[in-house]
Amino acid sequence: MKMNLPPILLLAALIACTATHVRSDASDHRYNEGDAVPLYSNKVGPFHNPSETYRYFDLPFCSAGDVKEKREALGEVLNGDRLVSAPYKLEFRKDKDSEVACRRKLTKEEVAQFRTAVKKDYYFQMYYDDLPIWGFLGKVDKEGKTDPREYKYFLYKHIQFDARYNKDRVIEITAKMDPHSVVDLTEDKGVDADFMYSVKWSDTNIPFENRMDKYSQSSSLPHHLEIHWFSIINSCVTVLLLTGFLATILMRVLKNDFMKYAQDEEAADDQEETGWKYIHGDVFRFPENKSLFAAAHGSGTQLFTLTIFIFMLALVGVFYPYNRGALFTALVVIYALTSGIAGYTATSFYCQLEGKNWVRNLLLTGCLFCGPLFLTFCFLNTVAIVYSATAALPFGTIVVIALIWTLVTSPLLVLGGIAGKNSKAEFQAPVRTTKYPREIPTLPWYRTTIPQMAMAGFLPFSAIYIELYYIFASVWGHRIYTIYSILFIVFIILLIVTAFITVALTYFQLAAEDHGWWWRSFLCGGSTGLFIYGYCLYYYYARSDMSGFMQTSFFFGYMACICYGFFLMLGTVGFRAALLFVRHIYKSIKCE
């Protein structure tokens, strides 16, 4: 595993330096008065369906000339950005009043197209010197009308840009739609539309380095911070009380067990053993389907490493607001470069479990997470193609991702697997395993796997569910999330609670003389992922206004992959904690 860490650290530093360079230099353009400043139209789409976005000129806007596409990075394409030159010309520090961008005769079909867009609350997004601009396409007049057939639909045709500058740099820009300059789209008939715009420049003292700060202030407002910190304190208090309560009980029970077993050793040797000591000859018996178990362990370790590196980049400020595609680029590249960790961990653990076919185990490791993700992507990308949405990846981008998988991910996975096979590590078991397994006694229903998973997943989920709303509102909405320090604290709490509750349930399982704890500890640790997916159902139907087949399939499809990743990662955390605990308690007693 050590062989793979230096390249990953190098990668993290490279991404951080590159992103910081992009932040300070990519838009660090200096302009003279009258210079042309790049303005790009990005996309349009229903406001409540963040995944359902279309190219700006998929709607029948008129263009001032040849439309030029901006060359985009991998992360921007994955984010659904499709930047093209806008029909408006905003020269630096040059005011304009009701300038006509273009005139167009809208046909009956184009009027119907715009009306549908207005009815669905379509918004547009543009970028001016890499600063984001939003606005709605039109408005619906419902005043005094109860029958939807009486509603009137209007298209805004006049945009008012308010730009601010500091010396020779653009600092801020906003767009307002003139509510009095509209085109009536209510009737199915052709209309004339003069698309106009005005520009007003003003001076500001805000330094260029701080021009992005206003976009992160929305999530840092005092009342939002109070909610976040209340969430943290509530989670910490709840977790400390419950874990402290469980820890006290567990410590006292273990102490009593150790004293009891010590007395038994001093008493008659033929006294019958009970409890978890009774199954000492079976507790380290290797699990069934050990190839799958090792592959899940390797994939979970890789995803845990990926999450840690993403948090490192977030905490140093790489993922600032509207750094287009930075998160997606980091996810793709770091996942590819950490595949060696998955190969090493899975294969070395598989060999410790006395597995023979390590090549098959390596293939299973490579496909365990990527396989479901690839199938989900194929389905959702097909849906996006049918909808002609920007979420559909171009063929060239798919080729690039395939090349990354072929030339980076797969070779590193194989190299990690070879290193794991050659590590020749042995499984450290403090007691001998008997030749024949003991029969597991019949247990009450609440000690079976599914009830135990429900108990194990509830406590970690209760520690994070308040913060989940803000994350969902950012990923599946238009909120901006920048308080990564709080999110990191929540993540640490999640890991601690997952590890502790898994250890507690593992002890109770062993005390009931059930030695099949390997898979149970993994499933109990990962069960929080199932709770998060259950929260997806609640969020979709109760907290959001998402609708339509495409948005629904994207939301539940990609959230299924994310929750599956959480299942593997937290399952690995739970198993490793349980393994440390089981080794410790059996080292502490004398077993024949």
Disulfide bonds with the S-S distance in Angstrom:
Cys62-Cys102 1.61
